Amino acid sequence: MDNLYAVVLAGGRGERFWPKSRSNMPKQLLTLTGQSSMLGETLKRVGSLAPVERQWVVTGEDLVKSIEKIGIVGPRLIGEPAGKNTAPAIAVAAAEIAREDPEAVMMVLPSDHFINDVPRFQQALRQGADLARRGYLVTIGIAPARPETGYGYIERGEMLPDCSIPCFVVKSFREKPDAITAGKFLKSGYFYWNGGIFVWKAKAILEQIEKHLPELHQKLTAWQKQGGLSAGPEKFAEFYREVEKISIDYGVMEKAERVAVIKGDFGWDDLGSWEAVERFHPRDQQQNVLVGNCLAIDSQNNLVYSDDGMVAALGLKDIIIVQSQGAVLVCHRSKVQEVRKVIEELKKQPDGKKFI
């Protein structure tokens, strides 16, 4: 597979992991589950499929130095002048890769996922590459473990032949459901979580962008005629100022034909909030998860995390406490998805920016 490329999307801010995640060192650059950063783990997982010379990382231009600082060297870094969601990021990577290799197949991977069974994950990607060469746009759906309302879903249709693992035609993409609908999705067995993992030929996704996002494609083509990334940061910034902020799912995948989904069953987690960290650490007899120099006394079902001194919980229940880099988060479990509200408030404070 010497024409298989990896494109890792690493532009998120990981705000729900504040105070450990900061603007210059967001979640994907932190070591939360493995021996290295989540970005580093992602690149390592696909290294046997796409060696470092065929690896690309798309991130914010303000994070390029931070990525280099944590020891990520070798992959080509694309520093976006602004966050415009996944469609422009993927379009840029596809155009640059297609310029280098017109027959290239791209794997598109988020930078902040945990994968437990790497060989099975790699098998799914290999199968995706095979389908991509057969003309499909491929997404890897995650076999759901619970009636989750925080993810979009992919509905599978008929099974595709000649596949080593279960592969299906995509029947529909569904928005994040309510709890009752999510329960029905889980029970039916026909729905997978949309994890944002894709495989396709670079030229195939460019053709679909031309069809479904013609304005983006027009501006992309004009920028490529100027030389693309080799034309320099000013031309890149000029191109980015003019493009629409839109996801590849909404802009292309929901409208495209010949879309396939591979059932992904390899121990996946997107580490969306502090609660996800609990899945990687043992609980004590009172169901507390303690990470770092922490104590919990007469307390039940709490997460206490510290990488900066001692934290003690006394008489607490269903609370999350995180101490990191001179800041402390204390919130009820029911509010863990709303941590970004803290960041919004800090932005309004005179000295708040030093904590974000």
Secondary structure as GFF3:
##gff-version 3
##sequence-region A 1 356
A	DSSP	beta_strand	4	9	.	.	.	ID=ss1
A	DSSP	three_ten_helix	15	17	.	.	.	ID=ss2
A	DSSP	three_ten_helix	27	29	.	.	.	ID=ss3
A	DSSP	alpha_helix	38	45	.	.	.	ID=ss4
A	DSSP	three_ten_helix	52	54	.	.	.	ID=ss5
A	DSSP	beta_strand	55	60	.	.	.	ID=ss6
A	DSSP	three_ten_helix	61	63	.	.	.	ID=ss7
A	DSSP	alpha_helix	64	69	.	.	.	ID=ss8
A	DSSP	beta_strand	76	80	.	.	.	ID=ss9
A	DSSP	alpha_helix	86	100	.	.	.	ID=ss10
A	DSSP	beta_strand	105	110	.	.	.	ID=ss11
A	DSSP	beta_strand	114	115	.	.	.	ID=ss12
A	DSSP	alpha_helix	118	133	.	.	.	ID=ss13
A	DSSP	beta_strand	137	142	.	.	.	ID=ss14
A	DSSP	beta_strand	153	159	.	.	.	ID=ss15
A	DSSP	beta_strand	167	174	.	.	.	ID=ss16
A	DSSP	alpha_helix	179	188	.	.	.	ID=ss17
A	DSSP	beta_strand	191	201	.	.	.	ID=ss18
A	DSSP	alpha_helix	202	212	.	.	.	ID=ss19
A	DSSP	alpha_helix	214	225	.	.	.	ID=ss20
A	DSSP	three_ten_helix	228	231	.	.	.	ID=ss21
A	DSSP	alpha_helix	233	242	.	.	.	ID=ss22
A	DSSP	alpha_helix	248	248	.	.	.	ID=ss23
A	DSSP	pi_helix	249	253	.	.	.	ID=ss24
A	DSSP	beta_strand	259	264	.	.	.	ID=ss25
A	DSSP	beta_strand	268	269	.	.	.	ID=ss26
A	DSSP	alpha_helix	274	277	.	.	.	ID=ss27
A	DSSP	three_ten_helix	278	280	.	.	.	ID=ss28
A	DSSP	beta_strand	289	297	.	.	.	ID=ss29
A	DSSP	beta_strand	303	314	.	.	.	ID=ss30
A	DSSP	beta_strand	319	324	.	.	.	ID=ss31
A	DSSP	beta_strand	327	332	.	.	.	ID=ss32
A	DSSP	three_ten_helix	333	338	.	.	.	ID=ss33
A	DSSP	alpha_helix	340	346	.	.	.	ID=ss34
A	DSSP	three_ten_helix	352	355	.	.	.	ID=ss35
###
